[in-house]
Amino acid sequence: MRSSFVFFVALALASGCTKDEPLETGSADADTDADSDSDTDTDVVDTDTAVVDTDTDTASTCVEDTYEPNDDFTDAIALTEGTDLAVCRGNSDVWSFDVPSLALVTATVTFVDADADGDLDIRLYDEAEAEVEYSTGTTNSEDVTYLNESADTQTMYLEVYGYNDAENTYDLVVDVVPATDEVCADGDDNDHDGEEDCWDYDCAADVACACPAEDANEPNDDETHAKTGVTNATGLAVFNQDPDFFAYTVAVGDRITATVPFDDTLGADISVDLYADGVFQDSSYYANPQVVWWDNDGLAAADVVVAIVTSYSTCASYDLDVAIAPIPPEVCDDSVDNDDDGDIDCDDSACTDVAYCQCPVEDASEDNDTRQTASPGPVTGTFAVFGLDPDYLAYTIPPGGTITVDLTHNLGDVDLALLSDAGTSLRTSTGTDFDEHLTYTNAAPNPLPVVLEVDMYRGTCAAYTLTAIVSPPAP
């Protein structure tokens, strides 16, 4: 009996049979393609369980172009333009081209990714085979641009490859633009040195970049010689190391605003500074026009000086417009900082005594200062909230129903929070303006009691108007 049992086990192992595996009933896996999609399915012939081919890999139908093999730097093909080129699974195309010193090269690859599985990407390498640029977008075009800042011509390389082993055909255009002498009024950096037109030192003596003549206000090169009474002038000129100063008197309660547009087409740049009684107040730079302003909210008239300076160019032509007018009053209920002091409406000290900005009296919903003492929530109404005295309003949202809350207020900063009956926060609205909004849908199968918290985040008190609509579920 013992020898018979051993013989039976040996026979079973030799036949490939195991306890849990049925005997072979189908044919072997017929295709031989590799596991190129990395799904762990490979086409090894299964001699004991393969009834069907479970590997979803299919043999590539990609047709290589006639430039193959050009899959690496060693086999790179010199090419600057081509159509119907092809990248097939498992390899890249590498193209080479010469880029002279200070030349700008732009390489563009275009293709059609109709099935979202043919996305191509590109990399640009320098002569040392170091990557210098790349493009890995998701559109049907990839491009890279590079400036050869070296003193010598470089052989550069462009690699075109498939994202996630994608296959596709494509067109290639490589545009090499050599550096030329700077043209001083065409808007281009012709010599590729990072400076264009009159910003380029090569144009310093060009007639297109010539400085304008001194204007009639000279000499006004410092505060002592500041020109008075100039409120509207055109065609003025300022020079490096030769600023222009203009003087004004600003009465109490008045604002002075100086607007200075200038001609920047030839590389000119200016900045504007404003001083009141010798103290710096405002500055404007990196803009056109430059604008500076100052409010005299003091106790006496002030001597104001506006200085026009050019530091990054030899000269500049500009216009000057100066307006002196009363400081605009703050409107206390329009949500606008009318007087430009950084405070809006009731937050502005000018509105302190305005009735609209006074603390309201307690409303009829009090005492509803805790979640446990929440008053029944109205659909709409006007209420009062105080810094240490929040309001709590109770609602019930039906299954599938939605509550929508809108609140406007006049003072400080009021925030909203929608709480569950247990005090868990469901939604919040914590804006910094005078309007708050929140919405919440009850996804539970039962009615949901909620409490709306109205709280002062900043300020002493506020009057607010509330609208809270509880909508049934959509049919």
SEKEDO-762021 format. One record per residue (C-alpha): residue number from 1; x, y, z. Coordinates in steps of 0.25 Angstrom, whole numbers. Last residue first. Layout:
! residues N
<pt resi="NUM" X="X" Y="Y" Z="Z"/>
...
END
This chain:
! residues 475
<pt resi="475" X="-157" Y="266" Z="-27"/>
<pt resi="474" X="-146" Y="275" Z="-22"/>
<pt resi="473" X="-145" Y="273" Z="-7"/>
<pt resi="472" X="-152" Y="284" Z="2"/>
<pt resi="471" X="-146" Y="298" Z="3"/>
<pt resi="470" X="-142" Y="304" Z="16"/>
<pt resi="469" X="-140" Y="319" Z="13"/>
<pt resi="468" X="-132" Y="328" Z="23"/>
<pt resi="467" X="-132" Y="343" Z="20"/>
<pt resi="466" X="-124" Y="352" Z="30"/>
<pt resi="465" X="-122" Y="367" Z="31"/>
<pt resi="464" X="-112" Y="371" Z="41"/>
<pt resi="463" X="-109" Y="382" Z="51"/>
<pt resi="462" X="-95" Y="382" Z="56"/>
<pt resi="461" X="-88" Y="382" Z="69"/>
<pt resi="460" X="-74" Y="384" Z="76"/>
<pt resi="459" X="-65" Y="380" Z="64"/>
<pt resi="458" X="-58" Y="368" Z="59"/>
<pt resi="457" X="-62" Y="353" Z="58"/>
<pt resi="456" X="-76" Y="357" Z="63"/>
<pt resi="455" X="-85" Y="345" Z="63"/>
<pt resi="454" X="-98" Y="339" Z="56"/>
<pt resi="453" X="-99" Y="325" Z="59"/>
<pt resi="452" X="-110" Y="317" Z="51"/>
<pt resi="451" X="-115" Y="305" Z="59"/>
<pt resi="450" X="-119" Y="292" Z="52"/>
<pt resi="449" X="-130" Y="281" Z="54"/>
<pt resi="448" X="-129" Y="270" Z="43"/>
<pt resi="447" X="-141" Y="263" Z="38"/>
<pt resi="446" X="-138" Y="248" Z="36"/>
<pt resi="445" X="-133" Y="241" Z="23"/>
<pt resi="444" X="-120" Y="248" Z="24"/>
<pt resi="443" X="-115" Y="256" Z="12"/>
<pt resi="442" X="-119" Y="270" Z="18"/>
<pt resi="441" X="-114" Y="280" Z="9"/>
<pt resi="440" X="-106" Y="293" Z="13"/>
<pt resi="439" X="-104" Y="307" Z="8"/>
<pt resi="438" X="-96" Y="319" Z="13"/>
<pt resi="437" X="-95" Y="334" Z="10"/>
<pt resi="436" X="-89" Y="346" Z="17"/>
<pt resi="435" X="-89" Y="360" Z="12"/>
<pt resi="434" X="-82" Y="372" Z="18"/>
<pt resi="433" X="-68" Y="369" Z="14"/>
<pt resi="432" X="-58" Y="360" Z="21"/>
<pt resi="431" X="-64" Y="347" Z="18"/>
<pt resi="430" X="-65" Y="336" Z="29"/>
<pt resi="429" X="-77" Y="327" Z="24"/>
<pt resi="428" X="-78" Y="314" Z="31"/>
<pt resi="427" X="-84" Y="300" Z="29"/>
<pt resi="426" X="-87" Y="288" Z="37"/>
<pt resi="425" X="-80" Y="291" Z="50"/>
<pt resi="424" X="-84" Y="281" Z="61"/>
<pt resi="423" X="-92" Y="287" Z="72"/>
<pt resi="422" X="-100" Y="274" Z="76"/>
<pt resi="421" X="-112" Y="280" Z="69"/>
<pt resi="420" X="-104" Y="282" Z="57"/>
<pt resi="419" X="-97" Y="296" Z="54"/>
<pt resi="418" X="-98" Y="306" Z="43"/>
<pt resi="417" X="-87" Y="317" Z="45"/>
<pt resi="416" X="-88" Y="331" Z="40"/>
<pt resi="415" X="-78" Y="343" Z="42"/>
<pt resi="414" X="-80" Y="358" Z="45"/>
<pt resi="413" X="-68" Y="367" Z="42"/>
<pt resi="412" X="-70" Y="381" Z="47"/>
<pt resi="411" X="-82" Y="389" Z="45"/>
<pt resi="410" X="-93" Y="390" Z="34"/>
<pt resi="409" X="-98" Y="376" Z="32"/>
<pt resi="408" X="-104" Y="367" Z="21"/>
<pt resi="407" X="-107" Y="352" Z="23"/>
<pt resi="406" X="-112" Y="341" Z="13"/>
<pt resi="405" X="-115" Y="327" Z="17"/>
<pt resi="404" X="-120" Y="315" Z="9"/>
<pt resi="403" X="-125" Y="303" Z="16"/>
<pt resi="402" X="-127" Y="290" Z="7"/>
<pt resi="401" X="-136" Y="279" Z="8"/>
<pt resi="400" X="-133" Y="264" Z="5"/>
<pt resi="399" X="-139" Y="260" Z="18"/>
<pt resi="398" X="-145" Y="272" Z="24"/>
<pt resi="397" X="-137" Y="283" Z="30"/>
<pt resi="396" X="-141" Y="289" Z="43"/>
<pt resi="395" X="-137" Y="303" Z="48"/>
<pt resi="394" X="-132" Y="309" Z="61"/>
<pt resi="393" X="-126" Y="323" Z="62"/>
<pt resi="392" X="-114" Y="327" Z="71"/>
<pt resi="391" X="-109" Y="341" Z="73"/>
<pt resi="390" X="-96" Y="345" Z="78"/>
<pt resi="389" X="-94" Y="354" Z="91"/>
<pt resi="388" X="-80" Y="357" Z="94"/>
<pt resi="387" X="-77" Y="366" Z="81"/>
<pt resi="386" X="-92" Y="370" Z="79"/>
<pt resi="385" X="-102" Y="365" Z="69"/>
<pt resi="384" X="-115" Y="373" Z="65"/>
<pt resi="383" X="-126" Y="368" Z="56"/>
<pt resi="382" X="-134" Y="371" Z="44"/>
<pt resi="381" X="-143" Y="360" Z="38"/>
<pt resi="380" X="-145" Y="348" Z="28"/>
<pt resi="379" X="-150" Y="334" Z="28"/>
<pt resi="378" X="-149" Y="334" Z="44"/>
<pt resi="377" X="-141" Y="325" Z="52"/>
<pt resi="376" X="-148" Y="320" Z="65"/>
<pt resi="375" X="-139" Y="325" Z="77"/>
<pt resi="374" X="-127" Y="318" Z="81"/>
<pt resi="373" X="-126" Y="316" Z="96"/>
<pt resi="372" X="-117" Y="304" Z="96"/>
<pt resi="371" X="-108" Y="309" Z="85"/>
<pt resi="370" X="-105" Y="321" Z="93"/>
<pt resi="369" X="-108" Y="336" Z="93"/>
<pt resi="368" X="-123" Y="335" Z="89"/>
<pt resi="367" X="-129" Y="345" Z="100"/>
<pt resi="366" X="-133" Y="352" Z="91"/>
<pt resi="365" X="-141" Y="350" Z="79"/>
<pt resi="364" X="-148" Y="364" Z="80"/>
<pt resi="363" X="-135" Y="371" Z="76"/>
<pt resi="362" X="-125" Y="378" Z="85"/>
<pt resi="361" X="-123" Y="393" Z="82"/>
<pt resi="360" X="-114" Y="396" Z="70"/>
<pt resi="359" X="-100" Y="401" Z="71"/>
<pt resi="358" X="-98" Y="414" Z="64"/>
<pt resi="357" X="-93" Y="414" Z="49"/>
<pt resi="356" X="-105" Y="417" Z="42"/>
<pt resi="355" X="-107" Y="429" Z="52"/>
<pt resi="354" X="-94" Y="435" Z="47"/>
<pt resi="353" X="-85" Y="439" Z="59"/>
<pt resi="352" X="-74" Y="430" Z="56"/>
<pt resi="351" X="-75" Y="431" Z="41"/>
<pt resi="350" X="-62" Y="439" Z="39"/>
<pt resi="349" X="-54" Y="429" Z="48"/>
<pt resi="348" X="-56" Y="419" Z="36"/>
<pt resi="347" X="-60" Y="405" Z="40"/>
<pt resi="346" X="-75" Y="410" Z="38"/>
<pt resi="345" X="-73" Y="411" Z="23"/>
<pt resi="344" X="-59" Y="406" Z="19"/>
<pt resi="343" X="-46" Y="408" Z="25"/>
<pt resi="342" X="-33" Y="408" Z="17"/>
<pt resi="341" X="-32" Y="423" Z="16"/>
<pt resi="340" X="-36" Y="425" Z="1"/>
<pt resi="339" X="-47" Y="435" Z="4"/>
<pt resi="338" X="-58" Y="427" Z="-3"/>
<pt resi="337" X="-54" Y="414" Z="3"/>
<pt resi="336" X="-67" Y="407" Z="-3"/>
<pt resi="335" X="-77" Y="398" Z="4"/>
<pt resi="334" X="-88" Y="409" Z="1"/>
<pt resi="333" X="-93" Y="411" Z="15"/>
<pt resi="332" X="-84" Y="422" Z="21"/>
<pt resi="331" X="-80" Y="430" Z="10"/>
<pt resi="330" X="-67" Y="435" Z="13"/>
<pt resi="329" X="-64" Y="450" Z="8"/>
<pt resi="328" X="-55" Y="452" Z="-4"/>
<pt resi="327" X="-43" Y="460" Z="1"/>
<pt resi="326" X="-45" Y="474" Z="-5"/>
<pt resi="325" X="-37" Y="477" Z="-18"/>
<pt resi="324" X="-23" Y="479" Z="-23"/>
<pt resi="323" X="-20" Y="473" Z="-37"/>
<pt resi="322" X="-7" Y="471" Z="-44"/>
<pt resi="321" X="-5" Y="466" Z="-58"/>
<pt resi="320" X="9" Y="465" Z="-63"/>
<pt resi="319" X="14" Y="459" Z="-77"/>
<pt resi="318" X="27" Y="452" Z="-80"/>
<pt resi="317" X="39" Y="450" Z="-89"/>
<pt resi="316" X="50" Y="442" Z="-83"/>
<pt resi="315" X="65" Y="442" Z="-82"/>
<pt resi="314" X="78" Y="434" Z="-80"/>
<pt resi="313" X="70" Y="421" Z="-75"/>
<pt resi="312" X="70" Y="414" Z="-62"/>
<pt resi="311" X="70" Y="425" Z="-52"/>
<pt resi="310" X="59" Y="435" Z="-57"/>
<pt resi="309" X="53" Y="444" Z="-46"/>
<pt resi="308" X="41" Y="453" Z="-45"/>
<pt resi="307" X="40" Y="460" Z="-31"/>
<pt resi="306" X="26" Y="465" Z="-26"/>
<pt resi="305" X="28" Y="475" Z="-15"/>
<pt resi="304" X="17" Y="479" Z="-5"/>
<pt resi="303" X="17" Y="491" Z="5"/>
<pt resi="302" X="6" Y="488" Z="15"/>
<pt resi="301" X="-6" Y="497" Z="20"/>
<pt resi="300" X="-9" Y="495" Z="35"/>
<pt resi="299" X="-16" Y="486" Z="44"/>
<pt resi="298" X="-14" Y="472" Z="38"/>
<pt resi="297" X="-23" Y="464" Z="28"/>
<pt resi="296" X="-15" Y="468" Z="16"/>
<pt resi="295" X="-17" Y="456" Z="7"/>
<pt resi="294" X="-6" Y="451" Z="-2"/>
<pt resi="293" X="-5" Y="446" Z="-16"/>
<pt resi="292" X="4" Y="439" Z="-26"/>
<pt resi="291" X="1" Y="433" Z="-40"/>
<pt resi="290" X="11" Y="428" Z="-50"/>
<pt resi="289" X="5" Y="426" Z="-64"/>
<pt resi="288" X="11" Y="416" Z="-67"/>
<pt resi="287" X="15" Y="407" Z="-56"/>
<pt resi="286" X="28" Y="401" Z="-50"/>
<pt resi="285" X="29" Y="413" Z="-40"/>
<pt resi="284" X="21" Y="422" Z="-31"/>
<pt resi="283" X="24" Y="428" Z="-18"/>
<pt resi="282" X="17" Y="434" Z="-6"/>
<pt resi="281" X="18" Y="442" Z="7"/>
<pt resi="280" X="33" Y="446" Z="9"/>
<pt resi="279" X="34" Y="458" Z="19"/>
<pt resi="278" X="40" Y="471" Z="14"/>
<pt resi="277" X="27" Y="479" Z="18"/>
<pt resi="276" X="20" Y="469" Z="9"/>
<pt resi="275" X="28" Y="460" Z="0"/>
<pt resi="274" X="23" Y="452" Z="-13"/>
<pt resi="273" X="32" Y="443" Z="-21"/>
<pt resi="272" X="31" Y="439" Z="-36"/>
<pt resi="271" X="38" Y="429" Z="-44"/>
<pt resi="270" X="43" Y="429" Z="-58"/>
<pt resi="269" X="46" Y="419" Z="-69"/>
<pt resi="268" X="51" Y="421" Z="-84"/>
<pt resi="267" X="53" Y="409" Z="-93"/>
<pt resi="266" X="49" Y="415" Z="-106"/>
<pt resi="265" X="34" Y="412" Z="-105"/>
<pt resi="264" X="33" Y="417" Z="-91"/>
<pt resi="263" X="28" Y="431" Z="-94"/>
<pt resi="262" X="22" Y="436" Z="-80"/>
<pt resi="261" X="9" Y="438" Z="-73"/>
<pt resi="260" X="11" Y="446" Z="-60"/>
<pt resi="259" X="-2" Y="447" Z="-51"/>
<pt resi="258" X="0" Y="456" Z="-38"/>
<pt resi="257" X="-12" Y="456" Z="-28"/>
<pt resi="256" X="-13" Y="466" Z="-17"/>
<pt resi="255" X="-24" Y="464" Z="-6"/>
<pt resi="254" X="-30" Y="476" Z="2"/>
<pt resi="253" X="-35" Y="476" Z="16"/>
<pt resi="252" X="-25" Y="486" Z="21"/>
<pt resi="251" X="-19" Y="494" Z="9"/>
<pt resi="250" X="-9" Y="488" Z="-1"/>
<pt resi="249" X="2" Y="498" Z="-6"/>
<pt resi="248" X="10" Y="493" Z="-18"/>
<pt resi="247" X="24" Y="491" Z="-23"/>
<pt resi="246" X="30" Y="484" Z="-35"/>
<pt resi="245" X="44" Y="477" Z="-36"/>
<pt resi="244" X="50" Y="471" Z="-48"/>
<pt resi="243" X="62" Y="461" Z="-47"/>
<pt resi="242" X="76" Y="463" Z="-54"/>
<pt resi="241" X="85" Y="451" Z="-51"/>
<pt resi="240" X="78" Y="444" Z="-62"/>
<pt resi="239" X="70" Y="453" Z="-70"/>
<pt resi="238" X="55" Y="458" Z="-70"/>
<pt resi="237" X="48" Y="465" Z="-81"/>
<pt resi="236" X="34" Y="471" Z="-82"/>
<pt resi="235" X="25" Y="469" Z="-94"/>
<pt resi="234" X="12" Y="473" Z="-87"/>
<pt resi="233" X="8" Y="482" Z="-76"/>
<pt resi="232" X="-4" Y="483" Z="-66"/>
<pt resi="231" X="-3" Y="487" Z="-52"/>
<pt resi="230" X="10" Y="495" Z="-52"/>
<pt resi="229" X="9" Y="506" Z="-42"/>
<pt resi="228" X="23" Y="505" Z="-35"/>
<pt resi="227" X="36" Y="500" Z="-41"/>
<pt resi="226" X="45" Y="494" Z="-30"/>
<pt resi="225" X="58" Y="501" Z="-29"/>
<pt resi="224" X="61" Y="498" Z="-15"/>
<pt resi="223" X="55" Y="484" Z="-16"/>
<pt resi="222" X="65" Y="481" Z="-27"/>
<pt resi="221" X="67" Y="480" Z="-42"/>
<pt resi="220" X="57" Y="491" Z="-46"/>
<pt resi="219" X="66" Y="499" Z="-56"/>
<pt resi="218" X="59" Y="497" Z="-64"/>
<pt resi="217" X="44" Y="499" Z="-66"/>
<pt resi="216" X="45" Y="502" Z="-81"/>
<pt resi="215" X="48" Y="488" Z="-85"/>
<pt resi="214" X="62" Y="482" Z="-88"/>
<pt resi="213" X="63" Y="476" Z="-102"/>
<pt resi="212" X="58" Y="462" Z="-104"/>
<pt resi="211" X="68" Y="450" Z="-103"/>
<pt resi="210" X="72" Y="442" Z="-115"/>
<pt resi="209" X="68" Y="428" Z="-116"/>
<pt resi="208" X="63" Y="428" Z="-130"/>
<pt resi="207" X="76" Y="436" Z="-134"/>
<pt resi="206" X="84" Y="424" Z="-129"/>
<pt resi="205" X="96" Y="428" Z="-120"/>
<pt resi="204" X="91" Y="419" Z="-108"/>
<pt resi="203" X="86" Y="408" Z="-117"/>
<pt resi="202" X="97" Y="398" Z="-114"/>
<pt resi="201" X="94" Y="400" Z="-100"/>
<pt resi="200" X="81" Y="393" Z="-101"/>
<pt resi="199" X="69" Y="399" Z="-94"/>
<pt resi="198" X="67" Y="408" Z="-106"/>
<pt resi="197" X="62" Y="396" Z="-114"/>
<pt resi="196" X="62" Y="383" Z="-107"/>
<pt resi="195" X="71" Y="377" Z="-96"/>
<pt resi="194" X="73" Y="362" Z="-92"/>
<pt resi="193" X="85" Y="360" Z="-101"/>
<pt resi="192" X="78" Y="353" Z="-112"/>
<pt resi="191" X="84" Y="363" Z="-123"/>
<pt resi="190" X="70" Y="366" Z="-129"/>
<pt resi="189" X="63" Y="368" Z="-116"/>
<pt resi="188" X="50" Y="373" Z="-123"/>
<pt resi="187" X="41" Y="385" Z="-122"/>
<pt resi="186" X="45" Y="391" Z="-135"/>
<pt resi="185" X="52" Y="404" Z="-131"/>
<pt resi="184" X="67" Y="402" Z="-129"/>
<pt resi="183" X="70" Y="390" Z="-138"/>
<pt resi="182" X="81" Y="382" Z="-130"/>
<pt resi="181" X="91" Y="376" Z="-139"/>
<pt resi="180" X="88" Y="361" Z="-142"/>
<pt resi="179" X="87" Y="348" Z="-134"/>
<pt resi="178" X="84" Y="336" Z="-142"/>
<pt resi="177" X="69" Y="330" Z="-141"/>
<pt resi="176" X="69" Y="315" Z="-142"/>
<pt resi="175" X="55" Y="309" Z="-144"/>
<pt resi="174" X="53" Y="294" Z="-142"/>
<pt resi="173" X="40" Y="289" Z="-148"/>
<pt resi="172" X="36" Y="275" Z="-146"/>
<pt resi="171" X="23" Y="268" Z="-150"/>
<pt resi="170" X="17" Y="256" Z="-143"/>
<pt resi="169" X="13" Y="241" Z="-143"/>
<pt resi="168" X="9" Y="234" Z="-131"/>
<pt resi="167" X="12" Y="223" Z="-120"/>
<pt resi="166" X="10" Y="225" Z="-105"/>
<pt resi="165" X="20" Y="218" Z="-96"/>
<pt resi="164" X="14" Y="225" Z="-84"/>
<pt resi="163" X="17" Y="239" Z="-90"/>
<pt resi="162" X="23" Y="236" Z="-104"/>
<pt resi="161" X="37" Y="241" Z="-107"/>
<pt resi="160" X="43" Y="252" Z="-116"/>
<pt resi="159" X="58" Y="256" Z="-112"/>
<pt resi="158" X="64" Y="268" Z="-117"/>
<pt resi="157" X="79" Y="270" Z="-118"/>
<pt resi="156" X="88" Y="281" Z="-119"/>
<pt resi="155" X="101" Y="283" Z="-126"/>
<pt resi="154" X="107" Y="296" Z="-121"/>
<pt resi="153" X="113" Y="308" Z="-128"/>
<pt resi="152" X="123" Y="315" Z="-119"/>
<pt resi="151" X="123" Y="327" Z="-109"/>
<pt resi="150" X="112" Y="321" Z="-101"/>
<pt resi="149" X="99" Y="328" Z="-98"/>
<pt resi="148" X="92" Y="318" Z="-107"/>
<pt resi="147" X="77" Y="323" Z="-105"/>
<pt resi="146" X="67" Y="312" Z="-103"/>
<pt resi="145" X="52" Y="311" Z="-107"/>
<pt resi="144" X="44" Y="298" Z="-105"/>
<pt resi="143" X="31" Y="293" Z="-112"/>
<pt resi="142" X="20" Y="283" Z="-110"/>
<pt resi="141" X="7" Y="282" Z="-118"/>
<pt resi="140" X="-5" Y="274" Z="-118"/>
<pt resi="139" X="-9" Y="278" Z="-104"/>
<pt resi="138" X="-5" Y="271" Z="-91"/>
<pt resi="137" X="8" Y="278" Z="-88"/>
<pt resi="136" X="22" Y="271" Z="-85"/>
<pt resi="135" X="32" Y="281" Z="-91"/>
<pt resi="134" X="46" Y="281" Z="-87"/>
<pt resi="133" X="59" Y="290" Z="-86"/>
<pt resi="132" X="73" Y="289" Z="-83"/>
<pt resi="131" X="76" Y="274" Z="-82"/>
<pt resi="130" X="91" Y="271" Z="-82"/>
<pt resi="129" X="96" Y="264" Z="-94"/>
<pt resi="128" X="109" Y="272" Z="-94"/>
<pt resi="127" X="105" Y="278" Z="-107"/>
<pt resi="126" X="92" Y="283" Z="-100"/>
<pt resi="125" X="79" Y="275" Z="-98"/>
<pt resi="124" X="65" Y="278" Z="-102"/>
<pt resi="123" X="54" Y="269" Z="-97"/>
<pt resi="122" X="40" Y="266" Z="-103"/>
<pt resi="121" X="27" Y="260" Z="-100"/>
<pt resi="120" X="17" Y="252" Z="-108"/>
<pt resi="119" X="2" Y="248" Z="-105"/>
<pt resi="118" X="-3" Y="237" Z="-113"/>
<pt resi="117" X="-13" Y="231" Z="-103"/>
<pt resi="116" X="-24" Y="242" Z="-103"/>
<pt resi="115" X="-31" Y="235" Z="-114"/>
<pt resi="114" X="-29" Y="246" Z="-124"/>
<pt resi="113" X="-15" Y="251" Z="-120"/>
<pt resi="112" X="-12" Y="258" Z="-133"/>
<pt resi="111" X="3" Y="263" Z="-134"/>
<pt resi="110" X="11" Y="275" Z="-134"/>
<pt resi="109" X="26" Y="276" Z="-130"/>
<pt resi="108" X="33" Y="290" Z="-129"/>
<pt resi="107" X="47" Y="293" Z="-126"/>
<pt resi="106" X="51" Y="308" Z="-124"/>
<pt resi="105" X="66" Y="312" Z="-125"/>
<pt resi="104" X="71" Y="326" Z="-122"/>
<pt resi="103" X="85" Y="329" Z="-127"/>
<pt resi="102" X="95" Y="335" Z="-117"/>
<pt resi="101" X="106" Y="326" Z="-122"/>
<pt resi="100" X="102" Y="318" Z="-134"/>
<pt resi="99" X="92" Y="306" Z="-132"/>
<pt resi="98" X="95" Y="293" Z="-139"/>
<pt resi="97" X="84" Y="282" Z="-141"/>
<pt resi="96" X="82" Y="268" Z="-135"/>
<pt resi="95" X="70" Y="259" Z="-135"/>
<pt resi="94" X="67" Y="248" Z="-125"/>
<pt resi="93" X="54" Y="239" Z="-127"/>
<pt resi="92" X="50" Y="231" Z="-115"/>
<pt resi="91" X="48" Y="216" Z="-113"/>
<pt resi="90" X="39" Y="206" Z="-106"/>
<pt resi="89" X="26" Y="208" Z="-113"/>
<pt resi="88" X="28" Y="215" Z="-126"/>
<pt resi="87" X="31" Y="230" Z="-129"/>
<pt resi="86" X="28" Y="233" Z="-144"/>
<pt resi="85" X="31" Y="245" Z="-153"/>
<pt resi="84" X="20" Y="248" Z="-163"/>
<pt resi="83" X="26" Y="262" Z="-166"/>
<pt resi="82" X="41" Y="267" Z="-164"/>
<pt resi="81" X="48" Y="280" Z="-162"/>
<pt resi="80" X="62" Y="283" Z="-155"/>
<pt resi="79" X="69" Y="270" Z="-156"/>
<pt resi="78" X="82" Y="264" Z="-153"/>
<pt resi="77" X="80" Y="249" Z="-149"/>
<pt resi="76" X="84" Y="245" Z="-135"/>
<pt resi="75" X="90" Y="231" Z="-134"/>
<pt resi="74" X="100" Y="233" Z="-123"/>
<pt resi="73" X="91" Y="242" Z="-116"/>
<pt resi="72" X="80" Y="232" Z="-115"/>
<pt resi="71" X="68" Y="225" Z="-123"/>
<pt resi="70" X="72" Y="229" Z="-137"/>
<pt resi="69" X="70" Y="216" Z="-144"/>
<pt resi="68" X="62" Y="219" Z="-151"/>
<pt resi="67" X="61" Y="231" Z="-161"/>
<pt resi="66" X="51" Y="224" Z="-170"/>
<pt resi="65" X="40" Y="225" Z="-160"/>
<pt resi="64" X="35" Y="214" Z="-152"/>
<pt resi="63" X="22" Y="208" Z="-154"/>
<pt resi="62" X="13" Y="206" Z="-141"/>
<pt resi="61" X="4" Y="194" Z="-142"/>
<pt resi="60" X="9" Y="189" Z="-128"/>
<pt resi="59" X="5" Y="175" Z="-124"/>
<pt resi="58" X="-7" Y="175" Z="-114"/>
<pt resi="57" X="-6" Y="175" Z="-99"/>
<pt resi="56" X="-19" Y="171" Z="-92"/>
<pt resi="55" X="-13" Y="158" Z="-86"/>
<pt resi="54" X="-25" Y="149" Z="-82"/>
<pt resi="53" X="-22" Y="139" Z="-93"/>
<pt resi="52" X="-33" Y="129" Z="-92"/>
<pt resi="51" X="-33" Y="114" Z="-86"/>
<pt resi="50" X="-19" Y="115" Z="-80"/>
<pt resi="49" X="-19" Y="107" Z="-68"/>
<pt resi="48" X="-9" Y="96" Z="-70"/>
<pt resi="47" X="1" Y="98" Z="-81"/>
<pt resi="46" X="2" Y="113" Z="-79"/>
<pt resi="45" X="10" Y="119" Z="-91"/>
<pt resi="44" X="17" Y="131" Z="-86"/>
<pt resi="43" X="10" Y="143" Z="-91"/>
<pt resi="42" X="11" Y="153" Z="-80"/>
<pt resi="41" X="1" Y="160" Z="-71"/>
<pt resi="40" X="8" Y="168" Z="-60"/>
<pt resi="39" X="0" Y="181" Z="-64"/>
<pt resi="38" X="13" Y="188" Z="-69"/>
<pt resi="37" X="7" Y="192" Z="-82"/>
<pt resi="36" X="18" Y="186" Z="-90"/>
<pt resi="35" X="16" Y="172" Z="-85"/>
<pt resi="34" X="23" Y="165" Z="-97"/>
<pt resi="33" X="15" Y="160" Z="-109"/>
<pt resi="32" X="15" Y="145" Z="-111"/>
<pt resi="31" X="1" Y="141" Z="-115"/>
<pt resi="30" X="-5" Y="127" Z="-114"/>
<pt resi="29" X="-8" Y="125" Z="-99"/>
<pt resi="28" X="-9" Y="110" Z="-99"/>
<pt resi="27" X="-22" Y="102" Z="-102"/>
<pt resi="26" X="-33" Y="98" Z="-93"/>
<pt resi="25" X="-37" Y="87" Z="-83"/>
<pt resi="24" X="-24" Y="85" Z="-75"/>
<pt resi="23" X="-28" Y="78" Z="-62"/>
<pt resi="22" X="-34" Y="86" Z="-51"/>
<pt resi="21" X="-25" Y="93" Z="-40"/>
<pt resi="20" X="-28" Y="92" Z="-25"/>
<pt resi="19" X="-21" Y="79" Z="-21"/>
<pt resi="18" X="-10" Y="80" Z="-31"/>
<pt resi="17" X="-8" Y="73" Z="-45"/>
<pt resi="16" X="4" Y="76" Z="-53"/>
<pt resi="15" X="4" Y="62" Z="-59"/>
<pt resi="14" X="18" Y="59" Z="-53"/>
<pt resi="13" X="12" Y="63" Z="-39"/>
<pt resi="12" X="0" Y="54" Z="-40"/>
<pt resi="11" X="9" Y="42" Z="-45"/>
<pt resi="10" X="18" Y="44" Z="-33"/>
<pt resi="9" X="7" Y="45" Z="-23"/>
<pt resi="8" X="1" Y="32" Z="-29"/>
<pt resi="7" X="14" Y="24" Z="-28"/>
<pt resi="6" X="16" Y="28" Z="-14"/>
<pt resi="5" X="2" Y="23" Z="-10"/>
<pt resi="4" X="5" Y="10" Z="-18"/>
<pt resi="3" X="18" Y="8" Z="-10"/>
<pt resi="2" X="11" Y="10" Z="3"/>
<pt resi="1" X="0" Y="0" Z="0"/>
END
